[in-house]
Amino acid sequence: MYILDTDFEEVKFNSYSRIIESLETLINTHFQEEKFPKFYADKLNISTKHLNRVVKKTINKTTSQLIAERTILEAKRLIVHSQDSLTTISHTLNFSDYAYFSKFFKSKTGLTPLNFRKKYFD
């Protein structure tokens, strides 16, 4: 019985790894337009609940956290490396308005986009 349990865990691990790899690719491709886990679960042909279970088991985060982290990474890159206004950056990342983008950014980083830009260049 132990051998079967080990084999099952290995199969489960390999399956979860493939899902995570596919999810990462999908997030990198669609994070600007798609902010909700349901989109990614649908693309992977699994339920949102199962996707969240896989992400939680493998990397101890939620799917929403992964999407937010990728969005914040891109926001930081654009804030630092582009000359675009912060409003333009918020629209590039598909936020409905700058105020929502600023609130989202501050909730994830502790700084507003403007303060982040100022801190980086000071």
Buried (B, 14 or more C-beta within 10 A) or exposed (E): EEEEEEEEEEEEEEEBEEBBEBBEEBBEEBBEEBBEBEBBBBBBEBEBEEBBBBBEEBEEEBBEBBBBBBBBEBBBEBBEEEEEEBBEBBBBBEBEEBEEBBEBBBEBBEBBBEBBBEEEEE
